[in-house]
Amino acid sequence: MEWWNYIGYFILFLNIFLGLMIVFRDQKNTQSTLAWLMILLFLPFVGLFLYFIFGRELKNSQWNQSVLNKTKKLSEEQNELFGKKKLLDKNAHMEKYSHIIGMHLRNMVSPLTQDNSLQFLTNGNEKMEMLSYDITFAEHSIYVQYFSIEKDQTGKQFLELLARKASEGVKVYLIIDGLGSKDLKEKDLKPLKHAGGEVEVFFPFRTFFKKAALNHRNHRKTVVIDGKIGYIGGFNIGDKYIKDPKLGYWRDTHLRLTGSAVFLMADHFISDWFKSRGNKDHFAEDFSIGDENKNKTALQIVPSGPDFAWDQVKNGFIKMIQEAENHIYIQSPYFIPESSIQEALRVALLSGVDVKIMIPNKPDHMFVYWATSFFTGELLKEGASLYVYEKGFLHAKTLMVDSCTASVGTTNMDIRSMSLNFEINAFIYDEKETTALEHIFMKDVENSREITWEDYRNRNSAVKVKEKFSRLLAPLL
């Protein structure tokens, strides 16, 4: 009996120790800190296990000074021009968002490019056909990074295409996430490797104990072809990203772009390759960058993740919301914002800004679904408009403000995407392109059901209990 007492005291001591470590050592936000303390208090045995798997933080010091040298150099040059008010060429539209542009510039990894052409892709078939076409005609290099490549017909055909291009002498580099693409085995990747392609698994399970990496996934989805064509957005590779057997039609948003921003995407890919392998020397290509045509679309490629000192995409969202004067449109499959974003949206509503939010009608993660219901309900009370997409599953991650500026990328409107995962977004400063995205949003409204404040108030007691419980877990979802 005494041994059981000793074990109990030991567990209690560990819980207290971990609680103190979370408070004084880890740099978690207040929401996450309180959530972990609650779990350790109420689940002393299970909580220890969960913290060891999901709670430890990833150390970034080994990466920060070793990569993105070209991007940092360009950022330094632009920061100097920005300080002298020479970067934006007295463009009234660009000047309006100079604070956002300047904020992203100061993080030293998000230069401004002004010579880009964009195309929005919202259908899985369309995206795969266009991507496959561009890869088929690649001449020099293909950089591919996906959170998830499924082991199905679409995934198999995609890997076969990459292997064929590698056999033709094109340099093919593939990064997949160790958790998101866990079903892919060595035999599935062997044909690509035998053809001369190179593959890296970002944070495979074997690195879990060493790097505390299980909770920090690479959620980026980018492709760079010959340094000239780039893809960035929400679509992964697989049959379900066209039509999911359970969730139905997959509604997402992806961006195909050409211009100098593609160079920056290539640089970020090489950075992630370095994180996986620790060697980027064999990337000998020197893609050119220059704003020869500043009359095209201006944008910044903005990464975020544990490899940076602050949450850059989240800060961009907050600044966009703060700058809004007329309207804000948001699409996200998971709406579990940090308190700073929730409060910024509440202030926008109280200032008379029209806030429209669109979420899925079906959950792919149950707790996330009910937490989303809670946080959107809080904004409904302040006058937001809420639309539930009915045609299938909404996976798009877009933010549009005042028909002037927009963000498209891999970042969900949730704490996990903004603080834990490796993400990347394009911040677009263009009236025409932002208006096009807003038209897509309003088209989606036609396939959505509006939830009013009265509807939300009349939800049943069971739903309220699920929401409140899920809300407590929100920082960990």
N, C-alpha and C positions, 0 to 999 in steps of 0.2 A: 504493500500500500504506500510505503514511503517513496518508492521509485516513481509512482504515479504523481505524487506530490512534487517531487523534484522536476519531473518533466513539465508539469503544469507551471511551476515557477519559472522554468527555463523559457517556455513559450511566452509567458507574460513578460519576462525581461526582454525577449526579442521584439515583442510588439512595442514595448515602450521605447526601446532603442531605435527601431525603424521609424516610429512616429517622430522622435526627436530629429532623426536624420532627415526626414522629409521636410520638417519645419525649418531646420537651421542649415542644412547642407545643400539639398537639391534646390534647383532654381525653378521649381514648378509654380504655376500661377495659383492664386488663392483657391479657385474652384477645385483644381486637381488635388491640392494639398488637403482640403477639407474632405473630399471624397475618399482619399486613401486613409485618412485618419478614421473616418467612419467605418470603413471596411475592416481595418485592423482592430477597432474597438468591438464591433459586433460579430466579426468572424475571425477570432484569434488564430485558429488553426488554418482555415482556408485562406484567410487574408494574407498570411505569410507566404503561402504558395503563390497566390495571385500577384503579390508584390514582386516576388523574385522573377516571375515570368514577364509581367507587364509594367512594373513600376520603376525599374532602374533606368537611369538616364544614360544616353549615349554621349560619349566624350568627343568633342569636335576639334580639339587643339591640333591633332595630327594632320588635319586637312587644310585648315584655313589659309596657311601661307604657302601652299604647295601647288595650287592649281589656278586656272582662270587668269593666267598672267596677261594674255592678250586682251581679254575683256577688261581687266583692271586698268591696264595702260590706257585704253580708250576712254574708260570712265574718268580717269584722272584728267585727260585732255579736255573732255566735255565739261567736267566740273569747273575747270578754269574758265572756259568760255561762258558757262552758265553764270559764274560769279561776275563776269564782265557784261552780262546781259547781251551776249552775242550769239548764243546757241539757237534761239528761237526766231531770229531774224524779224523781230517785231510783228510776228503773226498773232493777230488778235485772238484767234481760237486757241492757239497753243499757249499764249500768255495766260489765258483763263485757267489753265490747268498746270501752270508752272510750278505750283507748290507740290503737286503729285509727282511731276517729272523730276523736280529737284530732290525730293525725298528718295525716289528710287535711284537717282544718280549717286547720292551720298552713300549708298550701301556698297558702291564700287563694283558691282557685278551686273548693272542694268543700264548700259548706255542707251541713248535715244537713237533710233534709225528712222529716216524720213523718206525712204525710197521703196517702200514695200507695196505689193499687190496682194489682196486677200480674196479668198473664196470660202464661204461657210458651207459645211457639209452636215446635214442633219439626219441623214438616212444611212443605215449601216451598209446596205448594198452599194449605194453610191460611193461611200467612203472607201470601201474595199476595192471597188472597180477602179477608181481613180488612183489609189495608192499602188495597186498592182501594176497599172499601166505605167506610172512614173518609175517604179522599180524595174520593170521590164526594159526600159530604155536607159537605165543608168549606165554610165560609161566608166566612172572612176571609183566611186565609193558609195556605200550605203551604211548609215548609222541608224540602228533600230533599237528603241527602248520601250518596253511595255511592262506594265504591272502584271498583266495577265495575258498569256497566250494559251488558249484552251487546246486540249488534246481531242479535237474533233475535226470534221472535214475542213472547215475554214482555216483552223490552225495548221493542219497538215499541209494544205495547199500553199499557205503562206510560207512555211518553212521550206517546202520544196522549191518555191520560187527563189528564195534567198540562196539555197544551195545551187540552183542552176546559175544564178548570177555569179556566185563565187567560183564556180567551175569555168566561167568565161573570163576569169581574171579580174573581176571587180572586187575591190576590198570590201568585205562584208563584216560588220561588227554588230553583235546582238547582245543586249543586256536584258535580262528578265529578273523579276523579283522572286526571291526564294520562297515566299509564301503565296503570292498571287498566282505564280506559275508552278505550283508545287506538283501538279500532276504530270508535268513534262519530265521524262526520265532521260538518262544518258543516251539510250537507244534512239529516242526521238530526235536528239540533237546531233547524233553521230554523222548522218549524211551531210549536214551543213559543215561540220568540222572537217570531214574527209575531203570536201570540195575546196577547202582552203579558208572557210569562214572561221571567225573567232567568236566564242560565246563566253559570257560571264554571268554568273548568278549573283545577284545583289543580295548580300546577307543571307546565305543559305543557312539551314538549321544548325549546321556544325559551328557557326560563329556565335550562336546564342549565348553560351556561357562566357565567352571571351568579350563580346562587345555589347551585351545586353540589347541585342538588335531585334528581337522578336516584335517588339512594340513599335519599331521605327521602320516602316516599309517604304520602299521606293515606288511611289504612286504615279510617277511621271510617265507620260505616253507621248513620245516624240520620234519622228523619223527625219533624217537629213539625207538628201540624195544629191550627190555630186557637189555639195556645198551651195546648191542653187535653189532647191525645192525643200520646203519644210512642212511637217505636219505636227500639230499640237492640239490636244483637246481631251474629250472624255471617253472616246471609243477605245476599247481593248480589241483583241483579236480572238474571234470565236463565233460559233453559230448563234449563241444567245445574244450577241451584240447586234444581231440583225432582227431576230425574233426569239425571245426566251420562251421555252415550253411552258413555264409557270406564269411568267409575268406578261407575256404577250409582246407586241411590237415594242422595239427598243428605240426610244426617242432620246437622241444625244446631240451634242454639238461639237464639231471638230473644225479646225482651221487649217486650210492649205495656203501657204504663203510663199512668195518669192521676194527677194530683196536682201538687204544687208542684215536683217534680223536673223536670217538663216545661219549666217556666220556665228552669231552669238549662241544659237541653239546647238551648233556643232561644238562650240567651246564648252558648253555645259555638259554635253554628252561625254566629251573627253574627260571632263572633271569626274563624272560618275564612273567612267571606266577606271580612272585612277583610284577611286575609292574601293572598287571591287578587286582590282589586280595589283595596284601599287606601281604600275608602269604605264606611262603614256608616251614614251619616247618614239614608238613606232608610228605615231600619227604625224606623218611628215608633211601633210598638205597644209598649205598656207592660204586659206580662203581670203579673198579680198573683201574689203569693206569700205564703203564711201558713199556719201549721199549725193550721187550725181544728179538724181532727180528728186528734189525736195517737194515736188508737187504731188507726190503719191502719198500713201498712208503712213503716218508716223505712229510708232509703237515702241514699247519697251518689253523685252523678255525678262520676266522677274521670277527668279527661283526662290524657294523657301524650304526650310528643313532644319534638322538638328546640326547641320554643318555651318549654320550661320548664327550670329549672336542674337538676332531678333527675328520676329515672324514677319517677313517682308511683304508677303501677299496679303496677310491680314491687315497690316498697316495701310497697304494700298486700298483695300476695301473701305477701311474706316475713313480715309481721306476722301475717297470718292463720295461716300455717303454725306460727309460733312460739307462738301462743295455743292451738293444738290440744291437746286432752286425750284425745280418744277416736279420732276418725277424720278422714281427709282424702280427698276424692274429687276427681279431676282428669280433665277431658276436654280434649284438645287435638289438632288434626291434626298439629302439629309440636311435639315435645317436645325442645327444645335449650336448656335453662335456663342462665342465667349461674351461675357457681360459687356465688354467695351463695344462690340458691334451691336448687340441688342440695345444698348443705351443710345448709341448713335442713331439707330433706326427710330427709336422712340422719340428722340429730340427732333428728327426730321419730320415725323408725323405731327408732332405738336407745333412745328413751324409751318404747317400747311402743305408739306411735300406729299405728293401722291405716291404711296408705296404699294407696289403689287408684287406678291410672292406666289410662285408656282412650285408645287411639290407633287410627288407621285400619289396615286390612289391605292397602291399596293406596297406592302413592306417586303424588302428583301432581308432586312434585319429587324426583328420585332421590337426590341427595346429602343432602337434608333427611331423607328416609326412613331412610337408613342411619345418619345422625347420631342420629336419634331412637332407633333400635335400640340404639345404643351407650349413650346416657344412661339409657334405661329399664333396660337390662341392669345398669348400675352400681347402681341402686336395688333391682333384683331380688335382688342378692347380699345386701342388707341386710334383706330380708324383705318388700319391697313386693309387691303383687299387680298383675299386668299383664294387661289384657284388650285383645284385638285385635278391633275391630268388624268383623263379617263381612257384614252386611246390605247394605252399600254403602260410601259414603265418609263418614267422621266428620269434620265440620268445626266441631263445637261447641267453644266456649271457655268452660268453666265450672270453678269451684273452689268446693267446699262443705266446711265444717268443722263437725263436731260437731252437725249438724242445727240449727245456730244462726245461722250467717252464711254468705253466699255472694257470689260475683262472677260476673256475666254481662256480656259485652261483645264487643269486637272484638279483644282482645289475645290472641295466641297465647302459649303457654309457650315462647317462644324469644327469642333475643337481638335479632333484628330488630324484633320487635314492641315489646319493652321499652325499646329504646335508640335506634332509628332512625326508626320510623314514628310518625305521628300516630295515636293510639288513644284510645278512650274506653270506660269500663266503669261499670256500676252495682254498687256495693257494698251488699249487702242485709243488714239486721240484723233478721231475723224468723224465728222457729222454724217457723211454718207454711209459709212460702214456701220456706225452705231444705229442709225435709223433702220438699216437693213435688218440688224439683229432684233430691234424692237418690233419690226413688222413680223418677224418669225415668232416672237413672243405672242403677239396679238393673234396670230393664226393658231397658235397652240391654245389660246383662250377659248377658241371655238370648239376645241375638243376637250374642254375642261368643265368642271362643275364648281361654281362659286360657293364658298362657305362664308356665311355672314356671321356677325357677332351673335345674333339671335340663335342661329343654328348651333354655334359652339356652346352657348350658355345652356342649351337644352340637351347636351350630351348626357348619357346615363352615368350612374354612379360607378359602374365597373370601369368605364373609360377614364373617369377622373382618377381612380386609384392607380390604374396603369400609368397614366401620365405622371402623376406625382412620384411614383416609385422610379420610373425611368428618368425623371428629371434629376433625382439624386445621383444617378449613375452617369449623367450626361458628360462630365469631364473625362470619363474613362471609355466612352463608347467609340 
